[in-house]
Amino acid sequence: MKKKIAVILCGSGFKDGSEIHESVFALNAISENGAEYECFAQDAPQADVINCLSGKPMSESRNQKTEAARIARGAIRSMSDLKAADFDALVLPGGFGAAKNLCTYAFEGASASVKPEIARVLTEFSVQKKPIGAICIAPMVLALHFKGKNLALTLGDESPELTAQLTTLGHRHHPCSVTEICVDEGHRVVSTPAYMHENPKIHEVGIGISKLVKRVIAGF
């Protein structure tokens, strides 16, 4: 029987939603490794809307699920439908939306909180000892939710600011290149930097995400 992987999206676009390259690489790797995926998103407004060309805020509102449907080709369900019992693992692509829509890290730093629906899902997967893969900035969502649990996570190169924040939250930061993954076997968590590195080659981002997906599917 094929393994089923849940993927959480939060819009479409690296400035205010899910990073498109990371999301597509993750979906492709899941399919390529013989598993199936379903995409989920909160049926709620994005924290903001950013013009990805100019980098400036736009005076409009967009729904996370509606925008994420662009990546999922319309095949997306509400977060309320996501139950860990129905899946073998969970993957969270990055993008600034992960820090804005899945939690409030983009606005509140280490004192941020995780959105209730996201917190519920993370708890379910953890309690059922099912693997969680976090890409780019998404490991910070795990760091906030599992505060004090001493997770091993990567957010890319060694960064004094990020290291200090993860330490404050009770975790360990492991520097990784864009093609590497950080594996926490005890907590069944895998992370990879992707676009946390500055100007990585797109194929290198794909390599790191492919490794993450393979490990998540293999389980612990």
N, C-alpha and C positions, 0 to 999 in steps of 0.2 A: 504494500500500500504506500502511495506517495505521501511524503510528509507535507504538512500544510503550515505555511509561514504567514503570520499576520504582519502587515506593514502599515505603520502610522504616518500619514501625511498631514500637512497643515497649511495648504495653499499651494501656489505654483510660482516659484521664483526665488532666487537666492537672497534677495533683500528683505522679503516680507513673508515668505512661505517656505515650502520645501525646496531644497536645491535640486534642480531638475536633473543634472548629470548624475548626482549621487542616487537619486530615486530610481532613475532608469537603469543605472548600473546594478543596483540592488535587485530590481525586478528581473533583469536579464540573468543575473547570476543564480537566482532562485530557480528559474526555469531551466537554465543550462545544467544545473546540478540535479535535475530530476524531481524537483519539488513543485508544489503549487503555492500560489500566494493569493491573498485577498487584501485589498487596501481599505483603510478606515481613516476617517477624519472627524473632528468635532464639527457639528452642525452649528457653527457660531461665527461671528465676525472675526476677521483678522485684527490683530492689535493695531496695525496701520497698513497703509498701502503706499509702496515706494515705486517711483519711476525708475526702473532698472537701467535706463539709459542715462539719466541725469543724476540719479542717486537722491533725488529730492522727494519729499512727501507729497502725496496727491490728496486732494480734498474729496475723497469718496470712500465708501465702505465696500468690502468684498467678503464673501462667505468662504471660510476655510474649505468646507466640503465641496462647494461648487467649483472653486478654483483648483483644488486637488484633482477633481474629476478630469481636468485637462491632461494630467499625467497618467491617470488610471484609465484613460479612454472611456470614461463614463462608468466604469465598473468600480464603484466605491460605496461603502456603507458607513453609517453613522457610528461613532464611538460607542454609543449605547448598545450596539449589536455585538461588540467585540467581547467574547468570553474566552479566557485562557484555556478552558477545558476543550475547546473546539480546535485548538492549534498546537503545534509542536514547538514553536519558537516565535519570537517577536523581533522585528527589525525597525529601527528608527533612523531614517535618513536625517541629514542636517539641513543647513540653511539657516539664516537669521530667524526664520519663522519658528524654528524649534525653540529658540531662546526668547521669542516674543509671544508665541501662541500656545505652546505646550507648557510653558512656565513663564515666570516673569524675570528671568535672569538678565535679559537685555536692559531692563529698567532698574532692577534692584540688586544686581550682583549676588554675592553669597548669601544675602538675607532674603532671597527670592523664594517663591513657593511654586509648587507644581499644580497645574489645573486639576480639579477633582476627578474628572473622567480619566485623565492620564494616570493619575495616582492610583486609581482603582485597578486599572489594567496592569500597571507595573507590579503592584502588590500581588495580584492573582498569579502572574507568571512566576514571580519569585517564590511564592508559597508552594506552587506546584512544581518547583525546581525545573522550570523550562528555560532554555537559553534565551538571552536577550542580546541583540547586536545593536550597537550605537555608533553612528557615523558622524564625523566632523564635530560640531558643537553639541550634538545630542547626548554625549556622555555627561554633560553638565546637568541634564535633566535627571539622569540616574543619580548623580552625586547629590542633588538637592533632595530627591525623594528618599534615598537610602542613607540619609545623613547619619554619620557615626558608625557605619557598617564596614569601614576599611576596605572599600573596593579598590582594585587596581584598574586605573583608567588612563587613557591617553587623549591628549588634546593637541598632539603634535610635538614640536620641538620643546625643549626645556624652556619654560617661561616663568620668571619669578612671580609674576602676577597670578597666573593660572595655578602654579604650584602652591602659592600661598592660599588661594581660595579653596582648592581641593583639600589642603591640609586643615583649614578652618572647618570644612564640612566633614572632616574625619575620614579622608581617603588618601590614596597614594597616586601621584602622577608619574607615569612612565613615558619618557620621550620616545617617539617613534618617527621613522621616516614615512613618507606618504604611501609607500608600498608595504608597510609593516602593519601588524595587528598586535594589540595588547590583550592577552587572555588571562582572565581571572577564573581559574577552574573552580575554586571554592564557591563563588557566587554565580557561576555559570554566565558570566558577562564577557563579551568580546567588543573591543572598540578599535577604530582606525581613524587617522587624522583627516584624510581626504583634503578638502579645501581649507582646513585650518592652517595648512602650509601656504606660503605666499607664492602664487603663480606656479603651481605644480603642473606638469604635463598631464593632459586629460587621460592618457592611457595609464599613467601611474596611479591616478585616482581609481581607475577601474581595477587595477591589480589589487590594491589594498582592499577594496570593497568585495572583490571576488574571494579573497582569502577569508574575510570576515564571514561571508555568507556560507562558504564551505564548512567553516568551523561550527557555525550555528546549526547548520543542518546535521552535521555529524554528531552534535550533542556532546555531552560530558559523561 
